[in-house]
Amino acid sequence: MTLSSRFIIITLGWCLISGGFDLASLLAGAVIALVVQLMLFGWSRDLFRRIRSGVHLVGIVAWDLVASSCRIAIDVLRPQPRLSPRLVTLETDLRGPGVISVFANAISLTPGSLTLEADAEHGHLLVHLCYGDEAEVWVNNLRRGVGRDLALSLANNPRGQRPSGMVEVIS
């Protein structure tokens, strides 16, 4: 059982025991899961790196959500919107249905982008962008932020090598 799956199981178990899935129960469950894992498995650099990357991932997605919402709101209020819709196919070295699902949902959560199709086996995502003329900038931000942090916090490779979260536009 991986570090991430143990953490999620302990956190959800705490929420079930406490009788609620509110923010306080989730935070308490996360703290308890961290303490239990530290007591049972000890502190490791891998655990610290995964926690730090997970917190950073949440921060990046929250920031992207606020920034994109403001950008879309400003564009909607303009007399001449600057939209240039485009479909982009992304290729990433992230694999597995769970990791690709989190990646696709992080993309869809931010206004202005929507994941239409995800292929977990090959790491391909079909994404609709409202601002397609800025696709390269968007992909670079994705590569530096969400893709990297997902690779560090969730992805596992049996050989011990972690995927980089590399994202490339293939069409």
ZIHU-V587287 format. One line per field, one symbol per residue. psi: psi as a letter, one per 20 degrees, with the letter a starting at -180 (. if undefined). Layout:
BEGIN
psi=???
END
This chain:
BEGIN
psi=prgghgggggghgghggijqkrgggggghggggggghgghirprhggggggghgghggggggghggghgggggghhiqhnqkqmqqpppqpqjpqqhgghggghhhghhpqiqpphqpohgikqpoppphmhikgggggghggheggghghhhhpqphiipqqijppqpi.
END
